[in-house]
Amino acid sequence: MIYTLQEIAKHINAELHGDPDCEIRNVDTLENASTGEISFLSNNRYLHFLKSTKASAVILKAENLVDCPVHALVMENPYLGYANVARLLYPDTVIEPGIHVSANIHSVNIHPTVCIGPYVTVGSNTKIAANVYIGPGCIIGNDITIGEDTRLIANVVLCHGVEIGKRGILHPGVVIGADGFGIANDNGKWLKIPQIGSVKIGNDVEIGANTTVDRGALGNTIIDDGVKIDNQVQIGHNVYIGEHTAIAGCVGIAGSTKIGKRCMIGGAAGISGHIEIVDDVIIMAMTGVANSIKKPGVYASGVPAMDAKTWRKNIATYKHLYALNSRVIKLEKKSK
């Protein structure tokens, strides 16, 4: 697709500085872009690339316009502008309705506009709405509902009773509705507890590759509207995730935890079970959350990387912190 800067400026609601007839066919980084391509500057760490960029145009804030040697589109949120330009230049592939001859279909409640790829299995009593795409190798169990315009890219597994809302995107290897980790100790042996709930996923949810969402033990695991989940995330049984929360890769969320709206959870964070995190919380990468978070804000734990020699010395000191703290308390008491 090719658009003029004037068309792009109108589409992303930006102020145009430069030739309105300049044609744009692609997006790329400030460092690598060339003629006919548009880039963006949303982080001043990359400001040095702006002055030498070969892009035809750059999306940026007004404060950076003076350093821009090419045409510019000025707006308050350049990253959002880039996202919308990318969506404009690279629209979703048009779905061609039809069911591949190798698919194994047991349900008759499938809209005629649905596309079902090779080696897909669809169980009984399953409802698939209009314009759904089910890619190669997906397994759709019994009693499942998939909303309009949802896309299952490839090798996605939906276990029985799962509900997926409209306009969802489930990337390769996603598993929704497998049993949660429910076991009880019987004199040293583990007894499996039946997981009789399911998973309910709202509208406009995107779930990254190889992420797993466990079914509820009692009641349902719920992912609310607009949630975005990265690759290789583990969500335990009966977790609730509020609207428009974003979760980065390799996060683990233990069972029965409630996470509020508009939260952001950094990569590899670990969140304990049976706690609550309120709306508008930011949890930084590698953070361990053991207790409820009751106030909005930014939370972090963990130690930044350092050279190994310093790390070993610090760990040696850390081992003696409790004894040192006890001595300080005793000295304080004596001094009073």
Backbone hydrogen bonds in HBPLUS format (Angstrom, degrees):
<---DONOR---> <-ACCEPTOR-->    atom                        ^
c    i                          cat <-CA-CA->   ^        H-A-AA   ^      H-
h    n   atom  resd res      DA  || num        DHA   H-A  angle D-A-AA Bond
n    s   type  num  typ     dist DA aas  dist angle  dist       angle   num
A0003-TYR N   A0024-ILE O   3.01 MM  21  5.38 161.3  2.04 151.0 154.6     1
A0024-ILE N   A0003-TYR O   2.73 MM  21  5.38 163.5  1.76 157.5 162.8     2
A0008-ILE N   A0004-THR O   2.97 MM   4  6.31 158.5  2.01 151.2 157.7     3
A0005-LEU N   A0022-CYS O   2.89 MM  17  5.63 132.8  2.11 149.1 163.8     4
A0009-ALA N   A0005-LEU O   2.75 MM   4  5.86 164.4  1.77 152.9 157.2     5
A0006-GLN N   A0020-PRO O   3.07 MM  14  4.57 155.5  2.13 136.3 129.1     6
A0010-LYS N   A0006-GLN O   3.10 MM   4  6.27 158.7  2.15 144.6 149.8     7
A0011-HIS N   A0007-GLU O   3.00 MM   4  6.18 152.0  2.08 141.6 149.8     8
A0012-ILE N   A0008-ILE O   2.97 MM   4  6.24 154.2  2.04 156.9 162.0     9
A0013-ASN N   A0009-ALA O   2.88 MM   4  5.63 109.4  2.39 136.2 151.5    10
A0014-ALA N   A0009-ALA O   2.92 MM   5  4.84 161.0  1.96 137.2 143.1    11
A0015-GLU N   A0074-VAL O   2.92 MM  59  4.94 169.6  1.93 143.8 144.0    12
A0074-VAL N   A0015-GLU O   2.86 MM  59  4.94 167.8  1.87 142.9 143.3    13
A0017-HIS N   A0072-ALA O   2.80 MM  55  5.05 159.7  1.84 164.2 160.3    14
A0072-ALA N   A0017-HIS O   2.82 MM  55  5.05 166.5  1.84 147.6 152.3    15
A0022-CYS N   A0019-ASP O   3.28 MM   3  5.55 168.9  2.30 111.2 114.2    16
A0025-ARG N   A0036-GLY O   2.82 MM  11  5.77 170.7  1.83 164.2 161.9    17
A0038-ILE N   A0026-ASN O   2.91 MM  12  6.37 154.4  1.98 148.0 153.8    18
A0028-ASP N   A0038-ILE O   3.08 MM  10  6.38 148.6  2.18 147.3 153.3    19
A0033-ALA N   A0029-THR O   2.85 MM   4  5.56 145.9  1.96 157.7 161.4    20
A0037-GLU N   A0034-SER O   3.05 MM   3  5.65 140.6  2.21 144.9 145.3    21
A0056-SER N   A0037-GLU O   2.87 MM  19  5.58 146.8  1.98 151.5 162.4    22
A0039-SER N   A0057-ALA O   2.97 MM  18  6.43 156.3  2.02 146.0 152.5    23
A0059-ILE N   A0039-SER O   2.84 MM  20  6.25 153.5  1.91 133.9 140.5    24
A0041-LEU N   A0059-ILE O   2.89 MM  18  6.30 148.8  1.99 170.5 174.3    25
A0046-TYR N   A0043-ASN O   2.99 MM   3  6.06 172.5  2.00 132.8 134.6    26
A0047-LEU N   A0044-ASN O   3.17 MM   3  4.86 165.1  2.19 104.5 104.9    27
A0049-PHE N   A0046-TYR O   3.04 MM   3  5.55 145.3  2.16 111.1 120.5    28
A0050-LEU N   A0047-LEU O   2.99 MM   3  5.22 136.2  2.19 102.5 114.9    29
A0052-SER N   A0049-PHE O   3.32 MM   3  5.58 141.6  2.47 102.3 112.2    30
A0053-THR N   A0050-LEU O   3.28 MM   3  5.19 168.6  2.30 105.0 108.4    31
A0058-VAL N   A0071-HIS O   2.98 MM  13  6.51 141.4  2.14 139.7 149.0    32
A0073-LEU N   A0058-VAL O   2.90 MM  15  6.18 156.2  1.96 145.7 148.1    33
A0060-LEU N   A0073-LEU O   2.96 MM  13  6.34 156.1  2.02 152.7 159.1    34
A0075-MET N   A0060-LEU O   2.99 MM  15  6.21 154.5  2.06 148.1 156.3    35
A0064-ASN N   A0061-LYS O   3.07 MM   3  5.59 152.9  2.15 113.3 121.0    36
A0065-LEU N   A0062-ALA O   3.17 MM   3  5.25 163.8  2.19 107.9 112.8    37
A0067-ASP N   A0064-ASN O   3.17 MM   3  5.64 146.2  2.29 110.2 119.0    38
A0068-CYS N   A0065-LEU O   3.07 MM   3  5.24 166.4  2.09 112.9 116.8    39
A0081-GLY N   A0077-ASN O   3.09 MM   4  6.44 154.0  2.16 148.0 156.1    40
A0082-TYR N   A0078-PRO O   2.81 MM   4  6.11 158.0  1.86 152.6 157.4    41
A0083-ALA N   A0079-TYR O   2.98 MM   4  6.27 157.6  2.03 145.1 151.0    42
A0084-ASN N   A0080-LEU O   3.01 MM   4  6.29 158.4  2.06 150.5 155.4    43
A0085-VAL N   A0081-GLY O   2.91 MM   4  6.18 150.8  2.00 150.5 159.2    44
A0086-ALA N   A0082-TYR O   2.87 MM   4  6.06 164.1  1.90 155.6 159.8    45
A0087-ARG N   A0083-ALA O   3.06 MM   4  6.28 152.4  2.14 142.2 149.6    46
A0088-LEU N   A0084-ASN O   3.01 MM   4  6.16 140.6  2.17 133.9 144.6    47
A0088-LEU N   A0085-VAL O   3.04 MM   3  4.91 119.0  2.42  91.1 107.1    48
A0089-LEU N   A0085-VAL O   2.85 MM   4  6.14 160.6  1.89 157.8 161.9    49
A0090-TYR N   A0086-ALA O   2.85 MM   4  5.78 140.6  2.01 141.7 152.3    50
A0098-GLY N   A0114-VAL O   2.98 MM  16  6.36 170.7  1.99 144.4 142.5    51
A0116-ILE N   A0098-GLY O   2.82 MM  18  6.23 163.8  1.84 161.5 166.1    52
A0100-HIS N   A0116-ILE O   2.94 MM  16  6.10 158.3  1.98 151.9 158.7    53
A0103-ALA N   A0100-HIS O   3.07 MM   3  5.55 163.6  2.10 115.9 121.2    54
A0104-ASN N   A0120-VAL O   2.70 MM  16  6.09 165.8  1.72 166.4 171.1    55
A0122-VAL N   A0104-ASN O   2.91 MM  18  6.30 161.6  1.94 156.7 158.1    56
A0106-HIS N   A0122-VAL O   2.86 MM  16  5.82 145.0  1.98 143.6 155.2    57
A0128-ILE N   A0109-ASN O   3.06 MM  19  6.54 160.9  2.10 157.6 163.0    58
A0111-HIS N   A0128-ILE O   3.04 MM  17  6.23 166.1  2.06 162.8 166.9    59
A0114-VAL N   A0111-HIS O   3.10 MM   3  5.69 166.8  2.12 124.5 126.4    60
A0115-CYS N   A0132-VAL O   2.94 MM  17  6.34 166.2  1.96 165.5 170.1    61
A0134-ILE N   A0115-CYS O   2.85 MM  19  6.14 161.9  1.88 164.2 170.4    62
A0117-GLY N   A0134-ILE O   2.82 MM  17  6.06 162.2  1.86 171.3 177.4    63
A0137-GLY N   A0118-PRO O   3.00 MM  19  6.46 158.1  2.05 160.6 167.3    64
A0121-THR N   A0138-CYS O   3.03 MM  17  6.51 157.3  2.08 154.7 161.9    65
A0140-ILE N   A0121-THR O   2.74 MM  19  5.89 173.6  1.74 161.9 163.9    66
A0123-GLY N   A0140-ILE O   2.71 MM  17  5.96 142.9  1.85 142.6 155.5    67
A0143-ASP N   A0124-SER O   3.01 MM  19  6.51 156.6  2.06 156.6 163.7    68
A0127-LYS N   A0144-ILE O   2.74 MM  17  6.18 155.1  1.80 165.0 170.3    69
A0146-ILE N   A0127-LYS O   2.92 MM  19  6.33 153.3  1.99 161.0 169.5    70
A0129-ALA N   A0146-ILE O   3.03 MM  17  6.13 166.5  2.05 159.8 164.1    71
A0149-ASP N   A0130-ALA O   3.02 MM  19  6.47 156.8  2.08 154.8 162.2    72
A0133-TYR N   A0150-THR O   2.95 MM  17  6.43 159.7  2.00 155.2 161.8    73
A0152-LEU N   A0133-TYR O   2.81 MM  19  6.05 168.0  1.83 160.1 163.7    74
A0135-GLY N   A0152-LEU O   2.72 MM  17  5.76 162.7  1.75 162.2 168.5    75
A0155-ASN N   A0136-PRO O   2.87 MM  19  6.25 158.5  1.92 149.5 156.8    76
A0139-ILE N   A0156-VAL O   2.84 MM  17  6.29 159.0  1.89 158.2 164.9    77
A0158-LEU N   A0139-ILE O   2.90 MM  19  6.28 165.8  1.92 168.6 172.9    78
A0141-GLY N   A0158-LEU O   2.88 MM  17  5.87 154.1  1.95 158.3 166.9    79
A0161-GLY N   A0142-ASN O   3.00 MM  19  6.46 156.2  2.06 157.7 163.3    80
A0145-THR N   A0162-VAL O   3.15 MM  17  6.66 156.3  2.21 151.5 158.7    81
A0164-ILE N   A0145-THR O   2.80 MM  19  6.05 166.5  1.81 158.0 162.6    82
A0147-GLY N   A0164-ILE O   2.86 MM  17  5.96 140.0  2.02 130.6 143.6    83
A0167-ARG N   A0148-GLU O   2.76 MM  19  6.16 162.4  1.79 158.8 164.8    84
A0151-ARG N   A0168-GLY O   2.81 MM  17  6.11 158.9  1.85 146.1 151.3    85
A0170-LEU N   A0151-ARG O   2.87 MM  19  6.26 165.0  1.89 166.4 170.6    86
A0153-ILE N   A0170-LEU O   2.93 MM  17  6.19 161.7  1.96 166.4 172.5    87
A0173-GLY N   A0154-ALA O   3.29 MM  19  6.91 142.7  2.44 148.5 157.6    88
A0157-VAL N   A0174-VAL O   2.90 MM  17  6.33 165.2  1.92 161.9 166.9    89
A0176-ILE N   A0157-VAL O   2.90 MM  19  6.25 168.5  1.91 169.6 172.3    90
A0159-CYS N   A0176-ILE O   2.93 MM  17  6.23 174.0  1.93 174.3 176.1    91
A0162-VAL N   A0159-CYS O   3.41 MM   3  6.27 152.4  2.50 147.6 148.0    92
A0163-GLU N   A0199-VAL O   3.03 MM  36  6.39 162.4  2.06 161.8 167.2    93
A0201-ILE N   A0163-GLU O   2.85 MM  38  5.96 161.3  1.88 152.1 158.6    94
A0165-GLY N   A0201-ILE O   2.92 MM  36  5.83 118.8  2.30 123.4 140.8    95
A0204-ASP N   A0166-LYS O   2.80 MM  38  6.17 163.3  1.82 165.3 170.7    96
A0169-ILE N   A0205-VAL O   2.98 MM  36  6.49 153.2  2.05 150.1 155.3    97
A0207-ILE N   A0169-ILE O   2.85 MM  38  6.29 160.3  1.89 166.0 172.7    98
A0171-HIS N   A0207-ILE O   3.02 MM  36  6.23 174.3  2.02 172.6 174.2    99
A0174-VAL N   A0171-HIS O   3.31 MM   3  6.13 153.0  2.39 148.6 147.6   100
A0210-ASN N   A0172-PRO O   3.04 MM  38  6.51 140.7  2.20 135.3 147.2   101
A0175-VAL N   A0211-THR O   3.06 MM  36  6.51 161.0  2.10 156.7 162.0   102
A0213-VAL N   A0175-VAL O   3.00 MM  38  6.46 158.1  2.05 161.5 167.6   103
A0177-GLY N   A0213-VAL O   2.79 MM  36  6.02 169.0  1.80 177.8 177.8   104
A0215-ARG N   A0178-ALA O   2.85 MM  37  5.77 167.0  1.87 159.2 162.1   105
A0182-GLY N   A0180-GLY O   2.90 MM   2  5.62 130.7  2.14 107.7  92.6   106
A0193-ILE N   A0182-GLY O   2.93 MM  11  5.21 171.4  1.94 138.0 135.7   107
A0184-ALA N   A0191-LEU O   2.81 MM   7  5.04 154.4  1.87 139.9 148.4   108
A0191-LEU N   A0184-ALA O   2.71 MM   7  5.04 168.1  1.72 153.5 157.8   109
A0186-ASP N   A0189-LYS O   2.61 MM   3  5.02 176.8  1.61 163.6 164.6   110
A0189-LYS N   A0186-ASP O   3.14 MM   3  5.02 160.9  2.18 103.9 109.5   111
A0196-ILE N   A0217-ALA O   3.01 MM  21  5.41 140.2  2.17 138.2 130.9   112
A0197-GLY N   A0216-GLY O   2.79 MM  19  4.22 142.4  1.93 137.9 134.3   113
A0216-GLY N   A0198-SER O   3.19 MM  18  5.22 155.9  2.25 118.0 122.7   114
A0221-THR N   A0198-SER O   2.94 MM  23  6.33 161.2  1.98 155.7 155.2   115
A0200-LYS N   A0221-THR O   2.87 MM  21  6.30 161.0  1.90 165.2 171.4   116
A0223-ILE N   A0200-LYS O   2.92 MM  23  6.31 164.3  1.94 158.6 163.2   117
A0202-GLY N   A0223-ILE O   2.78 MM  21  6.11 153.7  1.85 161.1 170.1   118
A0226-GLY N   A0203-ASN O   2.85 MM  23  6.27 160.8  1.88 162.5 168.6   119
A0206-GLU N   A0227-VAL O   3.15 MM  21  6.68 153.0  2.23 152.8 160.9   120
A0229-ILE N   A0206-GLU O   2.82 MM  23  6.04 166.3  1.83 158.3 163.1   121
A0208-GLY N   A0229-ILE O   2.81 MM  21  5.83 134.9  2.01 126.8 141.3   122
A0211-THR N   A0208-GLY O   3.32 MM   3  5.91 142.8  2.47 140.2 135.3   123
A0232-GLN N   A0209-ALA O   2.95 MM  23  6.32 156.8  2.01 152.9 159.3   124
A0212-THR N   A0233-VAL O   2.94 MM  21  6.35 159.3  1.99 168.4 175.3   125
A0235-ILE N   A0212-THR O   2.98 MM  23  6.22 157.5  2.03 156.0 163.1   126
A0214-ASP N   A0235-ILE O   2.94 MM  21  6.20 174.8  1.94 170.6 169.4   127
A0222-ILE N   A0239-VAL O   2.96 MM  17  6.39 158.3  2.00 159.6 166.3   128
A0241-ILE N   A0222-ILE O   2.96 MM  19  6.38 153.1  2.04 155.8 164.6   129
A0224-ASP N   A0241-ILE O   2.97 MM  17  6.00 166.2  1.99 162.3 166.9   130
A0244-HIS N   A0225-ASP O   3.04 MM  19  6.49 148.6  2.14 144.4 153.9   131
A0228-LYS N   A0245-THR O   3.00 MM  17  6.43 159.4  2.04 153.0 159.4   132
A0247-ILE N   A0228-LYS O   2.84 MM  19  6.29 157.2  1.89 159.6 167.4   133
A0230-ASP N   A0247-ILE O   2.83 MM  17  6.02 151.7  1.91 161.7 171.3   134
A0250-CYS N   A0231-ASN O   3.20 MM  19  6.71 150.2  2.30 152.0 160.6   135
A0234-GLN N   A0251-VAL O   2.97 MM  17  6.40 162.1  2.00 160.4 165.8   136
A0253-ILE N   A0234-GLN O   2.85 MM  19  6.15 161.5  1.88 161.7 168.1   137
A0236-GLY N   A0253-ILE O   2.84 MM  17  5.88 154.5  1.91 158.8 167.5   138
A0256-SER N   A0237-HIS O   2.87 MM  19  6.29 145.9  1.98 146.0 157.3   139
A0240-TYR N   A0257-THR O   2.97 MM  17  6.43 159.1  2.02 152.3 156.8   140
A0259-ILE N   A0240-TYR O   2.76 MM  19  6.00 167.8  1.77 157.7 161.9   141
A0242-GLY N   A0259-ILE O   2.81 MM  17  5.90 143.7  1.94 136.1 148.2   142
A0262-ARG N   A0243-GLU O   2.87 MM  19  6.26 160.7  1.91 157.1 162.9   143
A0246-ALA N   A0263-CYS O   2.88 MM  17  6.31 157.2  1.93 156.7 160.0   144
A0265-ILE N   A0246-ALA O   2.91 MM  19  6.33 159.8  1.95 158.8 165.6   145
A0248-ALA N   A0265-ILE O   2.91 MM  17  6.10 174.0  1.91 170.2 171.6   146
A0268-ALA N   A0249-GLY O   2.93 MM  19  6.36 147.1  2.04 147.6 157.9   147
A0252-GLY N   A0269-ALA O   3.06 MM  17  6.55 157.7  2.12 158.3 165.4   148
A0271-ILE N   A0252-GLY O   2.87 MM  19  6.16 167.4  1.88 166.8 171.1   149
A0254-ALA N   A0271-ILE O   2.95 MM  17  6.15 172.1  1.96 161.5 163.7   150
A0274-HIS N   A0255-GLY O   3.01 MM  19  6.49 140.8  2.17 143.9 156.1   151
A0258-LYS N   A0275-ILE O   2.97 MM  17  6.45 159.2  2.01 156.3 161.7   152
A0277-ILE N   A0258-LYS O   2.77 MM  19  6.17 158.7  1.82 163.3 170.5   153
A0260-GLY N   A0277-ILE O   2.82 MM  17  5.83 132.3  2.05 140.0 155.2   154
A0280-ASP N   A0261-LYS O   2.86 MM  19  6.24 163.9  1.88 170.8 176.1   155
A0264-MET N   A0281-VAL O   2.96 MM  17  6.46 154.3  2.02 151.2 157.6   156
A0283-ILE N   A0264-MET O   2.77 MM  19  6.18 165.2  1.79 165.2 170.5   157
A0266-GLY N   A0283-ILE O   2.67 MM  17  5.81 161.8  1.71 158.3 165.1   158
A0269-ALA N   A0266-GLY O   3.34 MM   3  6.03 146.5  2.46 139.7 137.2   159
A0286-MET N   A0267-GLY O   2.93 MM  19  6.30 148.2  2.03 149.2 159.3   160
A0270-GLY N   A0287-THR O   2.90 MM  17  6.34 155.6  1.96 151.6 159.1   161
A0289-VAL N   A0270-GLY O   2.79 MM  19  6.15 169.8  1.80 168.9 172.1   162
A0272-SER N   A0289-VAL O   2.88 MM  17  6.08 171.5  1.89 175.3 173.7   163
A0293-ILE N   A0276-GLU O   2.92 MM  17  6.35 144.5  2.05 145.4 156.8   164
A0278-VAL N   A0293-ILE O   3.11 MM  15  6.29 154.2  2.18 154.8 162.1   165
A0282-ILE N   A0297-GLY O   2.83 MM  15  6.11 169.4  1.85 159.3 160.8   166
A0299-TYR N   A0282-ILE O   2.78 MM  17  6.16 160.0  1.82 166.1 173.1   167
A0284-MET N   A0299-TYR O   2.91 MM  15  6.22 171.7  1.92 173.8 175.4   168
A0287-THR N   A0284-MET O   3.28 MM   3  5.89 138.8  2.46 141.8 140.8   169
A0311-TRP N   A0307-ASP O   3.03 MM   4  6.29 161.4  2.06 154.3 160.4   170
A0312-ARG N   A0308-ALA O   2.94 MM   4  6.15 159.5  1.99 152.6 156.2   171
A0313-LYS N   A0309-LYS O   3.18 MM   4  6.45 156.9  2.24 145.1 151.1   172
A0314-ASN N   A0310-THR O   2.93 MM   4  6.18 159.0  1.97 153.2 159.1   173
A0315-ILE N   A0311-TRP O   2.92 MM   4  6.15 156.1  1.98 151.5 158.0   174
A0316-ALA N   A0312-ARG O   2.99 MM   4  6.19 155.9  2.05 144.6 150.9   175
A0317-THR N   A0313-LYS O   3.04 MM   4  6.36 151.3  2.13 144.5 152.1   176
A0318-TYR N   A0314-ASN O   2.82 MM   4  6.04 155.0  1.88 146.5 154.3   177
A0319-LYS N   A0315-ILE O   3.11 MM   4  6.35 146.6  2.22 148.9 155.1   178
A0320-HIS N   A0317-THR O   2.96 MM   3  5.50 150.1  2.05 114.1 122.9   179
A0321-LEU N   A0318-TYR O   3.13 MM   3  5.18 168.3  2.15 109.6 112.8   180
A0324-LEU N   A0320-HIS O   2.93 MM   4  6.12 162.1  1.96 155.8 161.7   181
A0325-ASN N   A0321-LEU O   2.77 MM   4  5.94 157.9  1.82 150.7 156.8   182
A0326-SER N   A0322-TYR O   2.93 MM   4  6.21 154.0  2.00 149.1 155.9   183
A0327-ARG N   A0323-ALA O   3.05 MM   4  6.34 154.1  2.12 147.2 153.6   184
A0328-VAL N   A0324-LEU O   3.00 MM   4  6.29 156.5  2.06 149.7 156.0   185
A0329-ILE N   A0325-ASN O   3.00 MM   4  6.26 158.5  2.05 149.0 154.4   186
A0330-LYS N   A0326-SER O   3.06 MM   4  6.30 159.6  2.10 147.1 152.3   187
A0331-LEU N   A0327-ARG O   2.96 MM   4  6.19 159.4  2.00 150.5 156.0   188
A0332-GLU N   A0328-VAL O   2.91 MM   4  6.14 154.0  1.98 149.4 156.5   189
A0333-LYS N   A0329-ILE O   3.00 MM   4  6.28 153.4  2.07 147.5 154.4   190
A0334-LYS N   A0330-LYS O   3.04 MM   4  6.31 154.2  2.10 147.6 154.4   191
A0335-SER N   A0331-LEU O   3.02 MM   4  6.20 146.6  2.14 143.7 152.4   192
A0336-LYS N   A0333-LYS O   3.34 MM   3  5.44 150.1  2.43  98.8 107.2   193
